[in-house]
Amino acid sequence: MTSERDIFSLSGPAYLTHINWDDHHHRRSVAACLVQGVYVLERDRQLNRMDTDALAAPWWESFGFKLVQLLLDDTDFSIFGAIYELRHSSFSQGLPSQTVPNAVIAFRGTITKSDSLSRDLELDLHVIRHGLHQTSRFQTAVEAVRKFAPVYANNIWLCGHSLGSAIAMLAGKGIAEQGVLLETFLFNPPYVSAPIERIKDRKLRTGLRIANSFITAGLAFAVKGISHVSTSNELFCALSSWTPCLFINRADHICSEYIGYFEHRKHMDAIGAGKIGRLATQHSIGGLFLNAVGLESQPFHLIPSANMCINLGSAADFMQAHGIHQWWSSDLQLQFNQYRFS
């Protein structure tokens, strides 16, 4: 029987004998491994093996990084993030380029173990309610980003998976509003919406999206008024230069709605309803409803631009479709799309 040590003794892709920092496959693999390092750090903590029997270090040391700081949740003291500094890389190919990060801040997602599950699920609910920005875990994360970004001349990566991806996205948006555009890798980021993308009938899917756009745009004007909608549009446009990398598995219902979210903009332009589409893409019905009843809402998942990488391969189950492990595989069937908001 395979032991936990056998499972976690791996430290990433065996095929990656050197790192070409200009190769998007290598960059994706390294980013995913650094996120996995945070998962293993938390498991090391839970199993009391941080000092003598730790399994996490190879996940970053293999690529020339050192661990600079742990990010701890102030409620259950679990490790939810880590800051890595690039010391050197014997795997690097050629001279360093501008694509080589000075440091990486990575965030894990939910761990289904009793020591951290309760707190992680609580935060998952905050994601659904568009209230992640009000949590202490996010505040710890964004303070770390604001502190360390200038230390490393803003040449840092933000990386996250699932819940951690939501944290990285919201932190990236916040600092982008200040004019600092950080390279961001978001693995299986949650999209809080009805799973329209899972409807097989294309015409029905398209019709529902069009109806949703008109309803959302109408509610935005009704709830916020023209002046607030105009201000929101300016802020959204200001973020358009920030283009995070989204890694989506089409079989993962938690993140697959991003596929339709971006493609629908193009369709709305094609039918002459581009202005409605651009307004609707900045708001969510759930968030507007919360605003209408007097609750603060900040939908983290709505972004103007993105470089999207879709895993088109089949998945045996949800855990495989949603897992971080898929993203350092060398034989993925991928589709790349670029979306720019205008």
LOBA-34409 format. One record per residue (C-alpha): residue in three letters; x, y negated, z. Coordinates in steps of 0.02 Angstrom, whole numbers, plus 32768, in hexadecimal, padded with zeros to 4 digits. Layout:
N
ALAXYZ...
END
This chain:
342
MET800080008000THR80427F537FD4SER806C7EEA806CGLU80547E30807EARG81117E1B8076ASP81127E727FCBILE80887DFF7F8DPHE80D67D5C7FC7SER818D7D887FABLEU81767D4C7EF8SER81AD7C9A7ED7GLY81617C727E31PRO81797CA37D7BALA82057D1F7D60TYR82167CE67CABLEU82487C377CE1THR83047C4E7CE6HIS83207B957CC4ILE82B37AFB7CC8ASN829B7A8F7C30TRP824579FA7C7FASP820579C07BD6ASP81A87A657BBBHIS80F37A587BF5HIS80EB7B137C1BHIS81827B047C8FARG813D7A687CE2ARG80947ABB7CFFSER80E67B567D48VAL81567AF47DBFALA80C57A887DFAALA80597B227E1BCYS80E57B777E7CLEU80FE7ADE7EEBVAL80437AE27F14GLN80527B9B7F3AGLY80DF7B6E7FB0VAL80637B0B8019TYR7FEC7BA08021VAL80797C11805DLEU80B57B8E80D9GLU80097B8F812BARG80067C4E812EASP80B37C4D817CARG80707BD98202GLN7FD77C438223LEU80407CE18233ASN80C47C8C82A1ARG81527CAA8227MET81877BF78205ASP82387C0E8246THR82727CC2823CASP82077D1981BBALA81C87C8F8149LEU819A7CB88096ALA81777C0A8053ALA82237BC0802EPRO82477C1D7F8ATRP81B07BC97F3BTRP820E7B237F37GLU82C47B527F51SER82BF7BB97EB0PHE82AB7B167E50GLY83297AAD7EAFPHE82B07A567F26LYS82BF7A3E7FE1LEU822F7A28805BVAL822D7976809DGLN818B796E8101LEU80F279D4812CLEU804579868128LEU7FD879C181B8ASP7F1D79B481D2ASP7EFE795A8275THR7E6679C6829EASP7EAA7A788297PHE7F647A4E827BSER7F687AB881DFILE7FE67A948156PHE7F877A5080C0GLY801379FA8061ALA80CD79EC804BILE8149796E8007TYR81D979B67FA3GLU8275795A7F69LEU82D879937ED1ARG838C79AD7F07HIS83D17A037E6ESER839A7A897DF6SER840F7B0D7DB4PHE837D7B3C7D44SER83767A947CEDGLN83A07A8E7C35GLY840C79FE7BFDLEU841479547C4FPRO838879157CBESER830078B77C62GLN827778417C98THR820578D87CA7VAL8267791B7D3CPRO820F78ED7DDFASN827278A97E71ALA81F178F57EE6VAL814B79527EE7ILE80B879447F5EALA804D79E27F59PHE7FA77A0F7FAAARG7F5A7ABA7FC3GLY7EA57AEA7FB5THR7E337B4F8028ILE7E7E7BE58081THR7E017C6C80AFLYS7E527C988155SER7E037C7281FDASP7E8D7BFE8239SER7E697B7B81B3LEU7DC77BB18160SER7D527B4B81CCARG7DAB7AA681ADASP7DC67ACC80F4LEU7D0D7AF280DBGLU7CE07A518136LEU7D4A79F280BAASP7CFD7A528028LEU7C557A0F8062HIS7C9C795E8065VAL7CD079797FAFILE7C1E79AB7F81ARG7BD979137FDDHIS7C56789C7F8AGLY7C9D78728034LEU7D4E78B78028HIS7D9678078032GLN7D5077F780E3THR7DAC788F812ASER7E4978888193ARG7E9F790A8125PHE7E8D789A808DGLN7EC9780480F0THR7F6578648123ALA7F807894806DVAL7F6B77E78023GLU7FD9779880A8ALA806378138079VAL804F77E97FC1ARG8057772D7FE3LYS80EE77438053PHE815677B77FE7ALA812C77777F38PRO819C76DC7F49VAL822377417FA2TYR823677A97F04ALA822177177E8CASN816F77537E64ASN81BC77E87E0AILE8159786B7E69TRP80DB78EF7E38LEU8035790A7E8DCYS7FFC79BF7E86GLY7F667A187ECEHIS7EF67AAF7EBDSER7E3A7AB47EDBLEU7E197A4E7F7AGLY7ECE7A147F71SER7EAF79DF7EBEALA7E1F79717EF8ILE7E9379207F78ALA7F1C79057EF5MET7E9F78BD7E79LEU7E5678427EF5ALA7F02780E7F32GLY7F3E77FA7E7ELYS7EA8778F7E53GLY7EC477217EEBILE7F7A76FC7EC5ALA7F5576E87E0AGLU7EDF765A7E37GLN7F7B76037E7CGLY7FD4761B7DD5VAL803D76B27E08LEU802077427D8FLEU805F77E67DD5GLU807378887D74THR7FE578F47DB7PHE7FC479AF7DA4LEU7F1579E57DD6PHE7EF47AA07DD8ASN7E3D7AD77DD8PRO7DFE7A2D7E15PRO7D4A7A367E55TYR7CC779DD7DEEVAL7C2F79B57E58SER7B9C79CD7DE2ALA7B1B7A487DA4PRO7B777ACF7D40ILE7B357A9C7C96GLU7BD17AE17C42ARG7B9C7B927C70ILE7AFE7B867C06LYS7B1F7BED7B69ASP7AA17B947AF8ARG7B067B047AADLYS7A6D7A9D7A7ALEU7A207AAC7B27ARG7AC67A7F7B76THR7AD979E67B07GLY7A2579AF7B25LEU7A3A79BA7BE1ARG7AD979547BDBILE7A8878CC7B72ALA79F378C27BE8ASN7A6978BF7C7ESER7ACB782F7C31PHE7A3177C37C17ILE79EF77E97CC6THR7A9977C67D16ALA7AAF77227CB8GLY7A0076EA7CE8LEU7A1A77167D9EALA7AC076B87DA0PHE7A6976187D6CALA79D776367DE3VAL7A43765D7E7CLYS7ADA75EC7E62GLY7A9A75607DF4ILE7AEE75127D5CSER7B7B74BA7DB9HIS7BB175547E1BVAL7BA775C07D7FSER7C1475437D22THR7C9475437DAFSER7C9376027DB2ASN7CB276057CF7GLU7D4875927D09LEU7D9576007D90PHE7D76769D7D29CYS7DC6764E7C8FALA7E5B76197CF9LEU7E7A76D07D21SER7E7C77067C6BSER7F3A77007C5FTRP7F4977857CE7THR7F3D782E7C91PRO7F4478BE7D0DCYS7F5E796E7CCCLEU7EC579DB7CEDPHE7ED97A987CEAILE7E307AE77CCEASN7DF97B9C7CBFARG7D597BA27C58ALA7D1C7C367CC2ASP7D2D7BD37D64HIS7C877B7D7D88ILE7CDA7B0C7E08CYS7D417AB07D86SER7CFD7AE17CDAGLU7C827A507CD5TYR7D1579DE7CABILE7D127A2A7BFDGLY7C6379E87BDCTYR7C8479467C3BPHE7D08790D7BC0GLU7CC1795A7B21HIS7C18790A7B41ARG7C64785C7B32LYS7C9578837A7FHIS7BE778C37A5AMET7B9578277AA1ASP7C0377BC7A31ALA7BD37828799DILE7B18780D79B7GLY7B2C775279D1ALA7B1577547A8EGLY7BCA77377ABDLYS7BA676A77B35ILE7B2877117B95GLY7BA477A07B98ARG7C3277337BD8LEU7BC376ED7C61ALA7B8177977C95THR7C2F77E37C9DGLN7C5C776A7D29HIS7BCE779F7D9DSER7B7D783B7DE2ILE7AC778537E0CGLY7AF678997EB6GLY7B6578067EDDLEU7AE377887EA6PHE7A6077DD7F12LEU7AD277D07FAAASN7AEE77187F84ALA7A3276FE7F75VAL7A1377408025GLY7A9E76D5806ELEU7B2B77558077GLU7BD977318037SER7C07779D7FA3GLN7CA677A77F3CPRO7C9E782F7EB7PHE7D5578617EA9HIS7D3C78D07E10LEU7D0C784B7D91ILE7DA678127D31PRO7DBB77B17C8FSER7E4C780E7C3DALA7E9E78B87C48ASN7F1179357BF6MET7EAE79D67C02CYS7EF37A857BF9ILE7E6E7B0D7BEDASN7E927BC47C12LEU7E2A7C217B90GLY7E597CCE7BCCSER7DDE7D447C1EALA7DD67D557CDAALA7DA87DF17D3BASP7D4E7D8E7DC1PHE7D3A7CE17E0CMET7DD47CF17E79GLN7E407D0E7DE0ALA7DEF7C807D7FHIS7E057C077E10GLY7EAE7C427E50ILE7F4F7BDD7E4BHIS7FB47C767E16GLN7F757C707D63TRP7FCE7BCD7D3ETRP80817C0E7D40SER805D7CA07CCCSER80BF7CA37C29ASP80377CEF7BBCLEU7FA47C7A7BD3GLN7F2C7C537B45LEU7F227B977B55GLN7EC87B087B00PHE7F067A567B13ASN7E9A79BB7B02GLN7EC279047B21TYR7E3B788A7B56ARG7E5077CE7B60PHE7DC977597B9FSER7DA676C07B34
END
